[in-house]
Amino acid sequence: MIGTDFDTHERSRWAGRAEAYERSFGRLCAYPAEELLDAAAVRTGQRVLDVGTGPGTVAAAALTRGAEVTAVDAEPSMLGAARRNAPGAQVRQAVLPRLPFPAGGFDAAVANFVLNHVSETVTAAGVTTPADLPRLATDRDFPRTEAGLAGLLAAAGLTDVRCVTVAWKHRTDPENWWAGPANGISTIGLLLERQPAAARERLRREYDRLSAPYRDTDGTLHLPTAALLACGRAD
Ligand SMILES: C[S@@+](CC[C@H](N)C(=O)[O-])C[C@H]1O[C@@H](n2cnc3c(N)ncnc32)[C@H](O)[C@@H]1O
């Protein structure tokens, strides 16, 4: 077994879910791809590793820049999607925290959205997070702030660390957005999966109510979104 109970649990939430992910969260996660590649100074001829590639969004963008791309993910259904979306990349299964590459084998390594978590809909619907979920050990956790993520990279030995907040409005169809949790993706998906029918209906109602202010006249959601983007140098 590689990694902690938390890692194993997190990986299990992606199993067989590439299609639902591409339809829902994947579209949101695509937004900062170019900024991430800029931060890593990815350009023609560079050897780039995309870790946790999912459906290969960042890998495909790096290929478009003329990079030589290797893309890895733990989840087989994601690898299939990555091969489809990033033909030309070397796509293979590999599981963090141990990757089967020698040190110095890449000019840049990128990872887009490794961590993402729960929303306020859960509290409004009177549902509690399952107590048996594995928690991240305090010494492996970090504050979800620019300083917190920068500190994590610095503690891992990277130098010239920078972290910025990238903010945007995510435009999505409400059903596509709901498809992520409804198909069991991530902790919010597990939480939904565990609820009896009545609680699932309450959660759906709260989702509709809380997201209503963000709907356009044509029904499209415009969700204010922010992500931390950090980079550093491995000497
Ligand atoms: C939020 S998705 C991000 C996917 C992609 N980077 C993107 O921008 O759409 C997280 C990805 O990390 C992968 N993942 C989770 N735990 C992993 C691990 N321990 N090793 C490798 N990949 C992992 C999941 O299978 C999933 O594809």
The ligand as an SDF file (V2000), in Angstrom:
LIG
                    3D

 27 29  0  0  0  0  0  0  0  0999 V2000
   -8.9530   17.2900   -9.1630 C   0  0  0  0  0  0  0  0  0  0  0  0
   -8.3200   16.0520  -10.2230 S   0  0  0  0  0  0  0  0  0  0  0  0
   -7.2640   17.0650  -11.2260 C   0  0  0  0  0  0  0  0  0  0  0  0
   -7.0380   16.4630  -12.5760 C   0  0  0  0  0  0  0  0  0  0  0  0
   -6.2820   17.3320  -13.5810 C   0  0  0  0  0  0  0  0  0  0  0  0
   -4.9680   17.7290  -13.0830 N   0  0  0  0  0  0  0  0  0  0  0  0
   -7.0760   18.5210  -14.0120 C   0  0  0  0  0  0  0  0  0  0  0  0
   -6.5480   19.6430  -13.9780 O   0  0  0  0  0  0  0  0  0  0  0  0
   -8.2600   18.3620  -14.4170 O   0  0  0  0  0  0  0  0  0  0  0  0
   -7.1720   15.1610   -9.2110 C   0  0  0  0  0  0  0  0  0  0  0  0
   -6.4870   14.0190   -9.9480 C   0  0  0  0  0  0  0  0  0  0  0  0
   -5.4830   13.4830   -9.0810 O   0  0  0  0  0  0  0  0  0  0  0  0
   -5.4760   12.0710   -9.2290 C   0  0  0  0  0  0  0  0  0  0  0  0
   -4.8940   11.5040   -8.0020 N   0  0  0  0  0  0  0  0  0  0  0  0
   -5.4430   11.4740   -6.7760 C   0  0  0  0  0  0  0  0  0  0  0  0
   -4.6000   10.8980   -5.8890 N   0  0  0  0  0  0  0  0  0  0  0  0
   -3.4900   10.5550   -6.6020 C   0  0  0  0  0  0  0  0  0  0  0  0
   -2.2530    9.9270   -6.2600 C   0  0  0  0  0  0  0  0  0  0  0  0
   -1.9820    9.5400   -5.0070 N   0  0  0  0  0  0  0  0  0  0  0  0
   -1.3380    9.7190   -7.2450 N   0  0  0  0  0  0  0  0  0  0  0  0
   -1.5830   10.1220   -8.5140 C   0  0  0  0  0  0  0  0  0  0  0  0
   -2.7360   10.7120   -8.8950 N   0  0  0  0  0  0  0  0  0  0  0  0
   -3.6730   10.9360   -7.9570 C   0  0  0  0  0  0  0  0  0  0  0  0
   -6.9310   11.6920   -9.4320 C   0  0  0  0  0  0  0  0  0  0  0  0
   -7.0820   10.4070  -10.0230 O   0  0  0  0  0  0  0  0  0  0  0  0
   -7.3950   12.8500  -10.3210 C   0  0  0  0  0  0  0  0  0  0  0  0
   -7.2280   12.5400  -11.6760 O   0  0  0  0  0  0  0  0  0  0  0  0
  1  2  1  0
  2  3  1  0
  2 10  1  0
  3  4  1  0
  4  5  1  0
  5  6  1  0
  5  7  1  0
  7  8  2  0
  7  9  1  0
 10 11  1  0
 11 12  1  0
 11 26  1  0
 12 13  1  0
 13 14  1  0
 13 24  1  0
 14 15  1  0
 14 23  1  0
 15 16  2  0
 16 17  1  0
 17 18  1  0
 17 23  2  0
 18 19  1  0
 18 20  2  0
 20 21  1  0
 21 22  2  0
 22 23  1  0
 24 25  1  0
 24 26  1  0
 26 27  1  0
M  CHG  2   2   1   9  -1
M  END
$$$$
